[in-house]
């Protein structure tokens, strides 16, 4: 018994040591990232005053690599981005707060007239979500209606039949009827205080998109089942209002930037500005504030 208790005490001590080491490493890593970002912001001035030359280095790339561990590509990209925002103070503020790369997706499209708009988006979104937002906005702004191209992996014989059928004037109507006819009947909604989604509902929802994000044109694997009506408001798991989304489109949904969110997903579009009069906007704001405070809290 004494040996067992001693072993247990040693294991407990090791666990505490491991936890402390992990905490220390995380804190130091965050500080390293913070200071590296500060170094990136100094690059234009380092280059302009040729500080690297005065310090005996052959070029700014050698200087940045040995002083801050920055690669040649990172130096070039930082210099390019910071050059683009020289006349955009709002974006400069975001670069100082979140790092140069946080504004990379909008550096080339922002103008002095639109920089406040893009600075706001860069401030509230992760870089990945901002990239998705910019891409969707650009696609939606293309002039004219663009016919969707659908790639199907089917055998040649069936492909030839479809090629002939699509010549019919009512082809799209026939296709829509066919899709409706094979759509699986949704399970009954479940009212519950638990956020755990019943397995039969979860399976049905995921199968509808084969595990992919349901946003039109997105082929990324889903990361979360999104309640379009907000579970916090209705306490119900409704398979018709549970949508598989990737991380970026889920974040955009909770920023109020998906238009027609409670309609069929094929009608979804990205909004440039949220509807701040929506009841869901207030709920999402509270959730986002809670998440931000949790992330900002010291360990």
N, C-alpha and C positions, 0 to 999 in steps of 0.2 A: 504493500500500500504506500509506504514511504517513497519507494522508487517511482511509482506511478505518479504521485503528487509532485515529485521533483521534476519529472519529465513534462508534466502538464504546465508547471510554472515556467520551464524553459521555453516551451512552445508559445506560451502567452507572451513572454518577453520578446521572443523573436518576431511575433506578429506586431507588437508595438513598435519594434525597431523598423520593421519593413514599412509600416504605415508612416512613421516619422520620416524615413528616407524618401518615400514617395511624395509626401507633402513638401519636403525641402526641395526635391528635384522639380516639382511642379512650379513652386514659387520662383526658383532660380530660372527655370525655363521661360516663365512669363516675363520676368525681368529682362532676360536676354533678348526676347522678342521685342520688348518695349525699346530697349536701347539700340537694337539693330534698326528699328524703324526711325529712330532719331538720326542715326547715321545716314540713312537713305535720304532724309530731308536735307541734309547738309551737302549732298553730292554736287548740286549746281554751283554752290559757292566754292567748294573744294576745287572744282574744275576751273571755274572762272579765275580764281587767284593762284591756280597751279600749285596748291599746297603740296601735292604729291611730289612735285619736282624739287621744291625747297627741302623736302624731307629725304631726298636722295633716292626716290623711286623712279623707275623708268617710265611709268604711265599711271593713270588714275586706276586702271584695273588691278595692277599689282598692289597699289596703295590700299584700295578698298578690300582686296582679298586678304591681305595680311593684317590690316587694322580691324576689319569688321567681319571677315568671312563672307564677303559678298562676291558672287560670281560675275563674270563679264556680262552675261545676259541680264542679270538683275540690275547691274549698273546702267546699262544701256536703256533698259525699260524705265527705270526710275528717272533718268535724265529726260527721256522722251515725254513721259507723263507730266513731269514738273514743268517742262517747257510749254506744254499745251495749256496749263492752268495759270500761267504767269499773270494773266489779266482776269482771273476768276477767283476772287478772294473767298467766296463761300466754299468752293471746292478745296481751296488751300487749307481752310479750317478743318475740314473733314480729313484731309491728308495728315494733318498734324495730330488729330485725335485718334484716327483708326489706322493710319499708315498709308503710304503712297499707293499700294496695290489695291486698297479698298475702293479707289476711284478709277481704277484702270478701265472698267467697262464703259464709263461715260466720258472719259477724258477727251476723246476725239469727237464726240457728238455734241457736247455742251458748248453753248455760245454764251457771251456776256449777258444775253437776254434770258437764257434758259438755265443758267448755272445754279440759281437758287432752287429751282425745281429738282434738278439732278442731285444737288447737294443734300436735299431733304431725303431723296430716295436712297442715296448712298449711306446716309446716316442711319436709316431705319432698317436697311436690308443687309444681309450677309452678301459677300462678293458673288457667290454662286447664284443667289436669288436675283441680285441686280443684273447679272449677265442674262439670266432667263427673261427678266422683265424687259430689258432692252431689246433682246431678240424678238420677243412676241410683239412689242410695240412696232418695231421696224416692219415685221411681216404684215401687220394689220394696216399699216400706213401705205402699203403698196397700192397704186391706183388700179381700179377695175376689179372685177370678180375673177378669182383664180379657181379653176376647176381642180378639185383634189385628185391626186394621182394615187391609186391604190395598187400596191404590189402584192400579188398572191402567189404563193408557192404551190401550184397545182400541176397535175399531169397535162401533157400537151393536148390530148384528146378533149379534155374538159375545157382547156383554154380556148381551143378553136370554137367550141360550142358557144362559149361566152362572147367571143368576138363577133359571132353572127347575131346573137341575141341583142347585143348592145346597139345594133343598127335600128332596132325597133323604136318608134317614136315614144312608146310608153315604157321604155326600158327602166328608167329610174323608178317609176311607179311600181313596176313588177318587182324590182329589186327590194324596194322598201317593204312591200307586202311579204316577201320571202323572209326578210330579216325579222319582221314582226312575228311571223309564224313560228320561228324557231327560238324566239326569246323565252327563256325559262321563267316560269311563274315565280315571283318573289315570295319568300317566307313572310309570315305575319310579323309585323313590328312587335318588339318586346319593350314594355314599360318597366323600368327598373332604376334604382338609385345607384346601381353598380356601373362603373365605366367598362367593365369587362363585356366585350361583345360576344354573344353566344356563337358557338362554333359553326352551327348550321347557317347563320346569317353571314358570318365572316367568310365562309367558304363560297357562298352564293355571290357575294359582292366581288371577291377577288377573281372568281372564275369569269365574270362578265368582261374583264379586260385582260384575262390570262396573266394576272399579276403585274400588269403594266400601269403606269400613271394614266388616269382617264382624261387628262387635259388634251384637247384636240392637237394631234401632231406629235405629242410627247411619247417617246418609246422607252423612257427610263423605268426601271422597276419601281413599284410603289413602295413607300416607306411608312405610310400611315393611312388609316381609314378615317376620312374626314367627314364629320357630321355637318352637312350644309345648313341645318337649322340650329346648330350649336346644342350639344348635349346639356350644357349648363342651364339652358333655358327650358328644355322640354323633358329631360330625363327619359329619352326613348331611343332605342336602336332600331331605326327604320331602314330596311335594306334599300328602299328607293331614294333615301336621302343620306346614304353612306357611300362615299366616293373614294376609291383608291387614288392617292396622289403621291408624287415624289416630294422630296423635302422642299424644293424651291417653290413648286406650285401650291403646296400646303401653306407655306409662309406667305405667299401672295394672297391666298384666300383669307388668311387671318389679318392681313393688312387692308382688307376690304377692296382688293384690286382685281377681283374676278367678277365680270358682269354677268348677270343672269345666273347667279350661282345656284339657285334652287330650281332652275330649269334643266332640261336635258343637257348632258355634257357636250354634245355636238354643237350646242348654241353658245358655249362659253367663249368669252373674249376677255382680254386684259383691259382694265380701266386705267386711265392715266392718273385719276384722282379717286379716292374712296368716297362713298356716299356717307357723309358724316351724320346724316339724319337717320340712318338705319339703326334699329335696335341692336343688331349684331355688332355694329361698329363699336358701341360702348363696351360690350362684353369682351370683344377681342382686344380693345385697348387695355382693359383691366388685366387680362391674361398676359399681354405683352409686357406690361409694367412689372407684373409679378415675376416673370421670367428674367427680365433685365436686372431686377433687384437681387434675385437669387444668384445670377452669374457674377454680379458686381460685389457680392458679399465676400469678405475675406474668409479663407478656409479655417 
